[in-house]
Amino acid sequence: MNRKREIALGVECAWTPLPEPRRSSWLWIVFITLLVALGAWQLGRGAWIQAKAWLAQSLIAHAWARTLSGERQAKPWPWADTWPVARLTVPRLGIERYVLAGADGAAMAFGPGHVSGTPLPGEAGNSVIGGHRDTHLAFLAKDRREVWVTKQEGPARLTLVTCYPFDAWRAGGRQRYVLVAFLS
């Protein structure tokens, strides 16, 4: 019907419909979209871990200041199940980390954790602190010569424990890096 009308107007048109997209091209579009989304998700997760660690250290620093002023078990946020027990510094690298009570996964997501059952930093004995190699204790791969631990009572002997090797692709692993510092 439209063709007759066009001819009646004196215009003849070679009307060809656009070809239907092939099914395989849609599959490629879906595949590439999913691949980009997966890559963005992975990058976002990595950035979230680093951002959470940075923000937590800031909140924990305020809780540490309250601890130094005499408050016991000063929680960095109201629902926290941990609190700062010591400050770990590496002057040469400008590193400052606040050590949290407990070395479980929840505490070590926010900072190095003091292993319960070992003396607190500043007390007699060997205090053990654990932390993740890719966030809070990553500095151990750079410089191990000068590490200070400060508690209200003063410096102490300690042991730092993290996963090893530092540049491993998989989390966890069987090896551990142990640094023992003695009070001189």
MODELLER restraints for C-alpha pairs under 7 A, 6 or more apart:
rsr = mdl.restraints
at = mdl.atoms
rsr.add(forms.Gaussian(group=physical.xy_distance, feature=features.Distance(at['CA:6:A'], at['CA:12:A']), mean=6.03, stdev=0.5))
rsr.add(forms.Gaussian(group=physical.xy_distance, feature=features.Distance(at['CA:53:A'], at['CA:110:A']), mean=5.22, stdev=0.5))
rsr.add(forms.Gaussian(group=physical.xy_distance, feature=features.Distance(at['CA:53:A'], at['CA:111:A']), mean=6.89, stdev=0.5))
rsr.add(forms.Gaussian(group=physical.xy_distance, feature=features.Distance(at['CA:56:A'], at['CA:110:A']), mean=5.58, stdev=0.5))
rsr.add(forms.Gaussian(group=physical.xy_distance, feature=features.Distance(at['CA:57:A'], at['CA:98:A']), mean=6.82, stdev=0.5))
rsr.add(forms.Gaussian(group=physical.xy_distance, feature=features.Distance(at['CA:57:A'], at['CA:110:A']), mean=6.92, stdev=0.5))
rsr.add(forms.Gaussian(group=physical.xy_distance, feature=features.Distance(at['CA:57:A'], at['CA:111:A']), mean=6.90, stdev=0.5))
rsr.add(forms.Gaussian(group=physical.xy_distance, feature=features.Distance(at['CA:59:A'], at['CA:76:A']), mean=5.37, stdev=0.5))
rsr.add(forms.Gaussian(group=physical.xy_distance, feature=features.Distance(at['CA:60:A'], at['CA:76:A']), mean=4.93, stdev=0.5))
rsr.add(forms.Gaussian(group=physical.xy_distance, feature=features.Distance(at['CA:60:A'], at['CA:84:A']), mean=6.60, stdev=0.5))
rsr.add(forms.Gaussian(group=physical.xy_distance, feature=features.Distance(at['CA:60:A'], at['CA:98:A']), mean=6.78, stdev=0.5))
rsr.add(forms.Gaussian(group=physical.xy_distance, feature=features.Distance(at['CA:61:A'], at['CA:98:A']), mean=6.86, stdev=0.5))
rsr.add(forms.Gaussian(group=physical.xy_distance, feature=features.Distance(at['CA:63:A'], at['CA:74:A']), mean=5.36, stdev=0.5))
rsr.add(forms.Gaussian(group=physical.xy_distance, feature=features.Distance(at['CA:63:A'], at['CA:75:A']), mean=6.04, stdev=0.5))
rsr.add(forms.Gaussian(group=physical.xy_distance, feature=features.Distance(at['CA:63:A'], at['CA:76:A']), mean=4.99, stdev=0.5))
rsr.add(forms.Gaussian(group=physical.xy_distance, feature=features.Distance(at['CA:63:A'], at['CA:84:A']), mean=6.83, stdev=0.5))
rsr.add(forms.Gaussian(group=physical.xy_distance, feature=features.Distance(at['CA:64:A'], at['CA:84:A']), mean=5.74, stdev=0.5))
rsr.add(forms.Gaussian(group=physical.xy_distance, feature=features.Distance(at['CA:66:A'], at['CA:74:A']), mean=6.40, stdev=0.5))
rsr.add(forms.Gaussian(group=physical.xy_distance, feature=features.Distance(at['CA:67:A'], at['CA:74:A']), mean=5.84, stdev=0.5))
rsr.add(forms.Gaussian(group=physical.xy_distance, feature=features.Distance(at['CA:68:A'], at['CA:152:A']), mean=6.55, stdev=0.5))
rsr.add(forms.Gaussian(group=physical.xy_distance, feature=features.Distance(at['CA:73:A'], at['CA:83:A']), mean=5.56, stdev=0.5))
rsr.add(forms.Gaussian(group=physical.xy_distance, feature=features.Distance(at['CA:74:A'], at['CA:83:A']), mean=5.71, stdev=0.5))
rsr.add(forms.Gaussian(group=physical.xy_distance, feature=features.Distance(at['CA:75:A'], at['CA:82:A']), mean=6.34, stdev=0.5))
rsr.add(forms.Gaussian(group=physical.xy_distance, feature=features.Distance(at['CA:75:A'], at['CA:83:A']), mean=4.79, stdev=0.5))
rsr.add(forms.Gaussian(group=physical.xy_distance, feature=features.Distance(at['CA:76:A'], at['CA:83:A']), mean=6.47, stdev=0.5))
rsr.add(forms.Gaussian(group=physical.xy_distance, feature=features.Distance(at['CA:82:A'], at['CA:100:A']), mean=6.18, stdev=0.5))
rsr.add(forms.Gaussian(group=physical.xy_distance, feature=features.Distance(at['CA:82:A'], at['CA:101:A']), mean=5.44, stdev=0.5))
rsr.add(forms.Gaussian(group=physical.xy_distance, feature=features.Distance(at['CA:82:A'], at['CA:102:A']), mean=6.98, stdev=0.5))
rsr.add(forms.Gaussian(group=physical.xy_distance, feature=features.Distance(at['CA:82:A'], at['CA:107:A']), mean=6.35, stdev=0.5))
rsr.add(forms.Gaussian(group=physical.xy_distance, feature=features.Distance(at['CA:83:A'], at['CA:100:A']), mean=5.32, stdev=0.5))
rsr.add(forms.Gaussian(group=physical.xy_distance, feature=features.Distance(at['CA:83:A'], at['CA:101:A']), mean=5.64, stdev=0.5))
rsr.add(forms.Gaussian(group=physical.xy_distance, feature=features.Distance(at['CA:84:A'], at['CA:98:A']), mean=6.11, stdev=0.5))
rsr.add(forms.Gaussian(group=physical.xy_distance, feature=features.Distance(at['CA:84:A'], at['CA:99:A']), mean=5.47, stdev=0.5))
rsr.add(forms.Gaussian(group=physical.xy_distance, feature=features.Distance(at['CA:84:A'], at['CA:100:A']), mean=4.31, stdev=0.5))
rsr.add(forms.Gaussian(group=physical.xy_distance, feature=features.Distance(at['CA:84:A'], at['CA:101:A']), mean=6.14, stdev=0.5))
rsr.add(forms.Gaussian(group=physical.xy_distance, feature=features.Distance(at['CA:85:A'], at['CA:99:A']), mean=5.75, stdev=0.5))
rsr.add(forms.Gaussian(group=physical.xy_distance, feature=features.Distance(at['CA:85:A'], at['CA:100:A']), mean=5.59, stdev=0.5))
rsr.add(forms.Gaussian(group=physical.xy_distance, feature=features.Distance(at['CA:85:A'], at['CA:101:A']), mean=5.97, stdev=0.5))
rsr.add(forms.Gaussian(group=physical.xy_distance, feature=features.Distance(at['CA:86:A'], at['CA:98:A']), mean=5.93, stdev=0.5))
rsr.add(forms.Gaussian(group=physical.xy_distance, feature=features.Distance(at['CA:86:A'], at['CA:99:A']), mean=5.06, stdev=0.5))
rsr.add(forms.Gaussian(group=physical.xy_distance, feature=features.Distance(at['CA:86:A'], at['CA:121:A']), mean=6.54, stdev=0.5))
rsr.add(forms.Gaussian(group=physical.xy_distance, feature=features.Distance(at['CA:86:A'], at['CA:149:A']), mean=6.78, stdev=0.5))
rsr.add(forms.Gaussian(group=physical.xy_distance, feature=features.Distance(at['CA:86:A'], at['CA:150:A']), mean=5.74, stdev=0.5))
rsr.add(forms.Gaussian(group=physical.xy_distance, feature=features.Distance(at['CA:86:A'], at['CA:151:A']), mean=4.88, stdev=0.5))
rsr.add(forms.Gaussian(group=physical.xy_distance, feature=features.Distance(at['CA:87:A'], at['CA:96:A']), mean=6.99, stdev=0.5))
rsr.add(forms.Gaussian(group=physical.xy_distance, feature=features.Distance(at['CA:87:A'], at['CA:97:A']), mean=5.79, stdev=0.5))
rsr.add(forms.Gaussian(group=physical.xy_distance, feature=features.Distance(at['CA:87:A'], at['CA:98:A']), mean=4.46, stdev=0.5))
rsr.add(forms.Gaussian(group=physical.xy_distance, feature=features.Distance(at['CA:87:A'], at['CA:99:A']), mean=5.76, stdev=0.5))
rsr.add(forms.Gaussian(group=physical.xy_distance, feature=features.Distance(at['CA:87:A'], at['CA:149:A']), mean=5.70, stdev=0.5))
rsr.add(forms.Gaussian(group=physical.xy_distance, feature=features.Distance(at['CA:87:A'], at['CA:150:A']), mean=5.15, stdev=0.5))
rsr.add(forms.Gaussian(group=physical.xy_distance, feature=features.Distance(at['CA:87:A'], at['CA:151:A']), mean=6.57, stdev=0.5))
rsr.add(forms.Gaussian(group=physical.xy_distance, feature=features.Distance(at['CA:88:A'], at['CA:96:A']), mean=5.72, stdev=0.5))
rsr.add(forms.Gaussian(group=physical.xy_distance, feature=features.Distance(at['CA:88:A'], at['CA:97:A']), mean=5.02, stdev=0.5))
rsr.add(forms.Gaussian(group=physical.xy_distance, feature=features.Distance(at['CA:88:A'], at['CA:98:A']), mean=6.01, stdev=0.5))
rsr.add(forms.Gaussian(group=physical.xy_distance, feature=features.Distance(at['CA:88:A'], at['CA:99:A']), mean=6.79, stdev=0.5))
rsr.add(forms.Gaussian(group=physical.xy_distance, feature=features.Distance(at['CA:88:A'], at['CA:148:A']), mean=5.74, stdev=0.5))
rsr.add(forms.Gaussian(group=physical.xy_distance, feature=features.Distance(at['CA:88:A'], at['CA:149:A']), mean=4.54, stdev=0.5))
rsr.add(forms.Gaussian(group=physical.xy_distance, feature=features.Distance(at['CA:88:A'], at['CA:150:A']), mean=6.42, stdev=0.5))
rsr.add(forms.Gaussian(group=physical.xy_distance, feature=features.Distance(at['CA:89:A'], at['CA:95:A']), mean=5.36, stdev=0.5))
rsr.add(forms.Gaussian(group=physical.xy_distance, feature=features.Distance(at['CA:89:A'], at['CA:96:A']), mean=4.41, stdev=0.5))
rsr.add(forms.Gaussian(group=physical.xy_distance, feature=features.Distance(at['CA:89:A'], at['CA:97:A']), mean=6.30, stdev=0.5))
rsr.add(forms.Gaussian(group=physical.xy_distance, feature=features.Distance(at['CA:89:A'], at['CA:147:A']), mean=5.88, stdev=0.5))
rsr.add(forms.Gaussian(group=physical.xy_distance, feature=features.Distance(at['CA:89:A'], at['CA:148:A']), mean=5.08, stdev=0.5))
rsr.add(forms.Gaussian(group=physical.xy_distance, feature=features.Distance(at['CA:89:A'], at['CA:149:A']), mean=6.33, stdev=0.5))
rsr.add(forms.Gaussian(group=physical.xy_distance, feature=features.Distance(at['CA:90:A'], at['CA:96:A']), mean=6.58, stdev=0.5))
rsr.add(forms.Gaussian(group=physical.xy_distance, feature=features.Distance(at['CA:90:A'], at['CA:146:A']), mean=5.99, stdev=0.5))
rsr.add(forms.Gaussian(group=physical.xy_distance, feature=features.Distance(at['CA:90:A'], at['CA:147:A']), mean=4.74, stdev=0.5))
rsr.add(forms.Gaussian(group=physical.xy_distance, feature=features.Distance(at['CA:90:A'], at['CA:148:A']), mean=6.19, stdev=0.5))
rsr.add(forms.Gaussian(group=physical.xy_distance, feature=features.Distance(at['CA:98:A'], at['CA:111:A']), mean=6.55, stdev=0.5))
rsr.add(forms.Gaussian(group=physical.xy_distance, feature=features.Distance(at['CA:98:A'], at['CA:112:A']), mean=6.98, stdev=0.5))
rsr.add(forms.Gaussian(group=physical.xy_distance, feature=features.Distance(at['CA:99:A'], at['CA:111:A']), mean=6.22, stdev=0.5))
rsr.add(forms.Gaussian(group=physical.xy_distance, feature=features.Distance(at['CA:99:A'], at['CA:112:A']), mean=5.00, stdev=0.5))
rsr.add(forms.Gaussian(group=physical.xy_distance, feature=features.Distance(at['CA:99:A'], at['CA:113:A']), mean=5.37, stdev=0.5))
rsr.add(forms.Gaussian(group=physical.xy_distance, feature=features.Distance(at['CA:99:A'], at['CA:114:A']), mean=6.36, stdev=0.5))
rsr.add(forms.Gaussian(group=physical.xy_distance, feature=features.Distance(at['CA:100:A'], at['CA:107:A']), mean=6.55, stdev=0.5))
rsr.add(forms.Gaussian(group=physical.xy_distance, feature=features.Distance(at['CA:100:A'], at['CA:111:A']), mean=6.49, stdev=0.5))
rsr.add(forms.Gaussian(group=physical.xy_distance, feature=features.Distance(at['CA:100:A'], at['CA:112:A']), mean=6.17, stdev=0.5))
rsr.add(forms.Gaussian(group=physical.xy_distance, feature=features.Distance(at['CA:100:A'], at['CA:113:A']), mean=4.68, stdev=0.5))
rsr.add(forms.Gaussian(group=physical.xy_distance, feature=features.Distance(at['CA:100:A'], at['CA:114:A']), mean=5.93, stdev=0.5))
rsr.add(forms.Gaussian(group=physical.xy_distance, feature=features.Distance(at['CA:101:A'], at['CA:113:A']), mean=5.83, stdev=0.5))
rsr.add(forms.Gaussian(group=physical.xy_distance, feature=features.Distance(at['CA:101:A'], at['CA:114:A']), mean=5.24, stdev=0.5))
rsr.add(forms.Gaussian(group=physical.xy_distance, feature=features.Distance(at['CA:102:A'], at['CA:113:A']), mean=5.24, stdev=0.5))
rsr.add(forms.Gaussian(group=physical.xy_distance, feature=features.Distance(at['CA:102:A'], at['CA:114:A']), mean=5.08, stdev=0.5))
rsr.add(forms.Gaussian(group=physical.xy_distance, feature=features.Distance(at['CA:102:A'], at['CA:115:A']), mean=5.45, stdev=0.5))
rsr.add(forms.Gaussian(group=physical.xy_distance, feature=features.Distance(at['CA:102:A'], at['CA:116:A']), mean=5.67, stdev=0.5))
rsr.add(forms.Gaussian(group=physical.xy_distance, feature=features.Distance(at['CA:103:A'], at['CA:113:A']), mean=4.19, stdev=0.5))
rsr.add(forms.Gaussian(group=physical.xy_distance, feature=features.Distance(at['CA:103:A'], at['CA:114:A']), mean=5.43, stdev=0.5))
rsr.add(forms.Gaussian(group=physical.xy_distance, feature=features.Distance(at['CA:103:A'], at['CA:115:A']), mean=5.03, stdev=0.5))
rsr.add(forms.Gaussian(group=physical.xy_distance, feature=features.Distance(at['CA:103:A'], at['CA:130:A']), mean=6.26, stdev=0.5))
rsr.add(forms.Gaussian(group=physical.xy_distance, feature=features.Distance(at['CA:107:A'], at['CA:113:A']), mean=6.26, stdev=0.5))
rsr.add(forms.Gaussian(group=physical.xy_distance, feature=features.Distance(at['CA:108:A'], at['CA:131:A']), mean=6.03, stdev=0.5))
rsr.add(forms.Gaussian(group=physical.xy_distance, feature=features.Distance(at['CA:111:A'], at['CA:131:A']), mean=6.85, stdev=0.5))
rsr.add(forms.Gaussian(group=physical.xy_distance, feature=features.Distance(at['CA:111:A'], at['CA:136:A']), mean=5.90, stdev=0.5))
rsr.add(forms.Gaussian(group=physical.xy_distance, feature=features.Distance(at['CA:112:A'], at['CA:129:A']), mean=6.48, stdev=0.5))
rsr.add(forms.Gaussian(group=physical.xy_distance, feature=features.Distance(at['CA:112:A'], at['CA:130:A']), mean=5.59, stdev=0.5))
rsr.add(forms.Gaussian(group=physical.xy_distance, feature=features.Distance(at['CA:112:A'], at['CA:131:A']), mean=4.35, stdev=0.5))
rsr.add(forms.Gaussian(group=physical.xy_distance, feature=features.Distance(at['CA:112:A'], at['CA:136:A']), mean=6.15, stdev=0.5))
rsr.add(forms.Gaussian(group=physical.xy_distance, feature=features.Distance(at['CA:113:A'], at['CA:129:A']), mean=5.47, stdev=0.5))
rsr.add(forms.Gaussian(group=physical.xy_distance, feature=features.Distance(at['CA:113:A'], at['CA:130:A']), mean=5.30, stdev=0.5))
rsr.add(forms.Gaussian(group=physical.xy_distance, feature=features.Distance(at['CA:113:A'], at['CA:131:A']), mean=6.20, stdev=0.5))
rsr.add(forms.Gaussian(group=physical.xy_distance, feature=features.Distance(at['CA:114:A'], at['CA:128:A']), mean=6.02, stdev=0.5))
rsr.add(forms.Gaussian(group=physical.xy_distance, feature=features.Distance(at['CA:114:A'], at['CA:129:A']), mean=4.49, stdev=0.5))
rsr.add(forms.Gaussian(group=physical.xy_distance, feature=features.Distance(at['CA:114:A'], at['CA:130:A']), mean=6.47, stdev=0.5))
rsr.add(forms.Gaussian(group=physical.xy_distance, feature=features.Distance(at['CA:115:A'], at['CA:128:A']), mean=5.54, stdev=0.5))
rsr.add(forms.Gaussian(group=physical.xy_distance, feature=features.Distance(at['CA:115:A'], at['CA:129:A']), mean=5.78, stdev=0.5))
rsr.add(forms.Gaussian(group=physical.xy_distance, feature=features.Distance(at['CA:115:A'], at['CA:130:A']), mean=6.90, stdev=0.5))
rsr.add(forms.Gaussian(group=physical.xy_distance, feature=features.Distance(at['CA:118:A'], at['CA:126:A']), mean=6.61, stdev=0.5))
rsr.add(forms.Gaussian(group=physical.xy_distance, feature=features.Distance(at['CA:118:A'], at['CA:127:A']), mean=5.30, stdev=0.5))
rsr.add(forms.Gaussian(group=physical.xy_distance, feature=features.Distance(at['CA:118:A'], at['CA:128:A']), mean=6.27, stdev=0.5))
rsr.add(forms.Gaussian(group=physical.xy_distance, feature=features.Distance(at['CA:119:A'], at['CA:125:A']), mean=6.03, stdev=0.5))
rsr.add(forms.Gaussian(group=physical.xy_distance, feature=features.Distance(at['CA:119:A'], at['CA:126:A']), mean=6.30, stdev=0.5))
rsr.add(forms.Gaussian(group=physical.xy_distance, feature=features.Distance(at['CA:119:A'], at['CA:127:A']), mean=5.00, stdev=0.5))
rsr.add(forms.Gaussian(group=physical.xy_distance, feature=features.Distance(at['CA:120:A'], at['CA:127:A']), mean=5.72, stdev=0.5))
rsr.add(forms.Gaussian(group=physical.xy_distance, feature=features.Distance(at['CA:121:A'], at['CA:127:A']), mean=5.59, stdev=0.5))
rsr.add(forms.Gaussian(group=physical.xy_distance, feature=features.Distance(at['CA:121:A'], at['CA:151:A']), mean=6.15, stdev=0.5))
rsr.add(forms.Gaussian(group=physical.xy_distance, feature=features.Distance(at['CA:121:A'], at['CA:156:A']), mean=5.66, stdev=0.5))
rsr.add(forms.Gaussian(group=physical.xy_distance, feature=features.Distance(at['CA:122:A'], at['CA:151:A']), mean=5.78, stdev=0.5))
rsr.add(forms.Gaussian(group=physical.xy_distance, feature=features.Distance(at['CA:122:A'], at['CA:153:A']), mean=5.83, stdev=0.5))
rsr.add(forms.Gaussian(group=physical.xy_distance, feature=features.Distance(at['CA:122:A'], at['CA:154:A']), mean=5.60, stdev=0.5))
rsr.add(forms.Gaussian(group=physical.xy_distance, feature=features.Distance(at['CA:122:A'], at['CA:155:A']), mean=5.58, stdev=0.5))
rsr.add(forms.Gaussian(group=physical.xy_distance, feature=features.Distance(at['CA:122:A'], at['CA:156:A']), mean=4.57, stdev=0.5))
rsr.add(forms.Gaussian(group=physical.xy_distance, feature=features.Distance(at['CA:123:A'], at['CA:156:A']), mean=6.90, stdev=0.5))
rsr.add(forms.Gaussian(group=physical.xy_distance, feature=features.Distance(at['CA:126:A'], at['CA:157:A']), mean=6.00, stdev=0.5))
rsr.add(forms.Gaussian(group=physical.xy_distance, feature=features.Distance(at['CA:126:A'], at['CA:158:A']), mean=5.47, stdev=0.5))
rsr.add(forms.Gaussian(group=physical.xy_distance, feature=features.Distance(at['CA:126:A'], at['CA:159:A']), mean=6.89, stdev=0.5))
rsr.add(forms.Gaussian(group=physical.xy_distance, feature=features.Distance(at['CA:127:A'], at['CA:157:A']), mean=6.65, stdev=0.5))
rsr.add(forms.Gaussian(group=physical.xy_distance, feature=features.Distance(at['CA:127:A'], at['CA:158:A']), mean=4.67, stdev=0.5))
rsr.add(forms.Gaussian(group=physical.xy_distance, feature=features.Distance(at['CA:127:A'], at['CA:159:A']), mean=6.12, stdev=0.5))
rsr.add(forms.Gaussian(group=physical.xy_distance, feature=features.Distance(at['CA:128:A'], at['CA:158:A']), mean=5.78, stdev=0.5))
rsr.add(forms.Gaussian(group=physical.xy_distance, feature=features.Distance(at['CA:128:A'], at['CA:159:A']), mean=4.69, stdev=0.5))
rsr.add(forms.Gaussian(group=physical.xy_distance, feature=features.Distance(at['CA:128:A'], at['CA:160:A']), mean=6.04, stdev=0.5))
rsr.add(forms.Gaussian(group=physical.xy_distance, feature=features.Distance(at['CA:129:A'], at['CA:159:A']), mean=6.08, stdev=0.5))
rsr.add(forms.Gaussian(group=physical.xy_distance, feature=features.Distance(at['CA:129:A'], at['CA:160:A']), mean=4.92, stdev=0.5))
rsr.add(forms.Gaussian(group=physical.xy_distance, feature=features.Distance(at['CA:129:A'], at['CA:161:A']), mean=6.22, stdev=0.5))
rsr.add(forms.Gaussian(group=physical.xy_distance, feature=features.Distance(at['CA:130:A'], at['CA:160:A']), mean=5.71, stdev=0.5))
rsr.add(forms.Gaussian(group=physical.xy_distance, feature=features.Distance(at['CA:130:A'], at['CA:161:A']), mean=4.63, stdev=0.5))
rsr.add(forms.Gaussian(group=physical.xy_distance, feature=features.Distance(at['CA:130:A'], at['CA:162:A']), mean=5.80, stdev=0.5))
rsr.add(forms.Gaussian(group=physical.xy_distance, feature=features.Distance(at['CA:131:A'], at['CA:137:A']), mean=5.70, stdev=0.5))
rsr.add(forms.Gaussian(group=physical.xy_distance, feature=features.Distance(at['CA:131:A'], at['CA:161:A']), mean=6.52, stdev=0.5))
rsr.add(forms.Gaussian(group=physical.xy_distance, feature=features.Distance(at['CA:131:A'], at['CA:162:A']), mean=5.36, stdev=0.5))
rsr.add(forms.Gaussian(group=physical.xy_distance, feature=features.Distance(at['CA:132:A'], at['CA:162:A']), mean=5.64, stdev=0.5))
rsr.add(forms.Gaussian(group=physical.xy_distance, feature=features.Distance(at['CA:132:A'], at['CA:163:A']), mean=6.62, stdev=0.5))
rsr.add(forms.Gaussian(group=physical.xy_distance, feature=features.Distance(at['CA:133:A'], at['CA:162:A']), mean=5.51, stdev=0.5))
rsr.add(forms.Gaussian(group=physical.xy_distance, feature=features.Distance(at['CA:133:A'], at['CA:163:A']), mean=5.69, stdev=0.5))
rsr.add(forms.Gaussian(group=physical.xy_distance, feature=features.Distance(at['CA:133:A'], at['CA:166:A']), mean=5.99, stdev=0.5))
rsr.add(forms.Gaussian(group=physical.xy_distance, feature=features.Distance(at['CA:137:A'], at['CA:162:A']), mean=6.99, stdev=0.5))
rsr.add(forms.Gaussian(group=physical.xy_distance, feature=features.Distance(at['CA:141:A'], at['CA:166:A']), mean=6.54, stdev=0.5))
rsr.add(forms.Gaussian(group=physical.xy_distance, feature=features.Distance(at['CA:149:A'], at['CA:155:A']), mean=5.51, stdev=0.5))
rsr.add(forms.Gaussian(group=physical.xy_distance, feature=features.Distance(at['CA:149:A'], at['CA:156:A']), mean=6.44, stdev=0.5))
rsr.add(forms.Gaussian(group=physical.xy_distance, feature=features.Distance(at['CA:156:A'], at['CA:183:A']), mean=5.76, stdev=0.5))
rsr.add(forms.Gaussian(group=physical.xy_distance, feature=features.Distance(at['CA:157:A'], at['CA:181:A']), mean=5.52, stdev=0.5))
rsr.add(forms.Gaussian(group=physical.xy_distance, feature=features.Distance(at['CA:157:A'], at['CA:182:A']), mean=4.65, stdev=0.5))
rsr.add(forms.Gaussian(group=physical.xy_distance, feature=features.Distance(at['CA:157:A'], at['CA:183:A']), mean=4.99, stdev=0.5))
rsr.add(forms.Gaussian(group=physical.xy_distance, feature=features.Distance(at['CA:158:A'], at['CA:180:A']), mean=5.95, stdev=0.5))
rsr.add(forms.Gaussian(group=physical.xy_distance, feature=features.Distance(at['CA:158:A'], at['CA:181:A']), mean=5.35, stdev=0.5))
rsr.add(forms.Gaussian(group=physical.xy_distance, feature=features.Distance(at['CA:158:A'], at['CA:182:A']), mean=6.78, stdev=0.5))
rsr.add(forms.Gaussian(group=physical.xy_distance, feature=features.Distance(at['CA:159:A'], at['CA:178:A']), mean=6.74, stdev=0.5))
rsr.add(forms.Gaussian(group=physical.xy_distance, feature=features.Distance(at['CA:159:A'], at['CA:179:A']), mean=5.57, stdev=0.5))
rsr.add(forms.Gaussian(group=physical.xy_distance, feature=features.Distance(at['CA:159:A'], at['CA:180:A']), mean=4.38, stdev=0.5))
rsr.add(forms.Gaussian(group=physical.xy_distance, feature=features.Distance(at['CA:159:A'], at['CA:181:A']), mean=6.23, stdev=0.5))
rsr.add(forms.Gaussian(group=physical.xy_distance, feature=features.Distance(at['CA:160:A'], at['CA:178:A']), mean=5.65, stdev=0.5))
rsr.add(forms.Gaussian(group=physical.xy_distance, feature=features.Distance(at['CA:160:A'], at['CA:179:A']), mean=5.08, stdev=0.5))
rsr.add(forms.Gaussian(group=physical.xy_distance, feature=features.Distance(at['CA:160:A'], at['CA:180:A']), mean=6.45, stdev=0.5))
rsr.add(forms.Gaussian(group=physical.xy_distance, feature=features.Distance(at['CA:161:A'], at['CA:176:A']), mean=6.63, stdev=0.5))
rsr.add(forms.Gaussian(group=physical.xy_distance, feature=features.Distance(at['CA:161:A'], at['CA:177:A']), mean=5.68, stdev=0.5))
rsr.add(forms.Gaussian(group=physical.xy_distance, feature=features.Distance(at['CA:161:A'], at['CA:178:A']), mean=4.66, stdev=0.5))
rsr.add(forms.Gaussian(group=physical.xy_distance, feature=features.Distance(at['CA:161:A'], at['CA:179:A']), mean=6.60, stdev=0.5))
rsr.add(forms.Gaussian(group=physical.xy_distance, feature=features.Distance(at['CA:162:A'], at['CA:176:A']), mean=5.63, stdev=0.5))
rsr.add(forms.Gaussian(group=physical.xy_distance, feature=features.Distance(at['CA:162:A'], at['CA:177:A']), mean=5.29, stdev=0.5))
rsr.add(forms.Gaussian(group=physical.xy_distance, feature=features.Distance(at['CA:162:A'], at['CA:178:A']), mean=6.76, stdev=0.5))
rsr.add(forms.Gaussian(group=physical.xy_distance, feature=features.Distance(at['CA:163:A'], at['CA:172:A']), mean=6.16, stdev=0.5))
rsr.add(forms.Gaussian(group=physical.xy_distance, feature=features.Distance(at['CA:163:A'], at['CA:173:A']), mean=6.86, stdev=0.5))
rsr.add(forms.Gaussian(group=physical.xy_distance, feature=features.Distance(at['CA:163:A'], at['CA:175:A']), mean=6.16, stdev=0.5))
rsr.add(forms.Gaussian(group=physical.xy_distance, feature=features.Distance(at['CA:163:A'], at['CA:176:A']), mean=4.52, stdev=0.5))
rsr.add(forms.Gaussian(group=physical.xy_distance, feature=features.Distance(at['CA:163:A'], at['CA:177:A']), mean=5.84, stdev=0.5))
rsr.add(forms.Gaussian(group=physical.xy_distance, feature=features.Distance(at['CA:164:A'], at['CA:175:A']), mean=5.24, stdev=0.5))
rsr.add(forms.Gaussian(group=physical.xy_distance, feature=features.Distance(at['CA:164:A'], at['CA:176:A']), mean=4.86, stdev=0.5))
rsr.add(forms.Gaussian(group=physical.xy_distance, feature=features.Distance(at['CA:164:A'], at['CA:177:A']), mean=5.29, stdev=0.5))
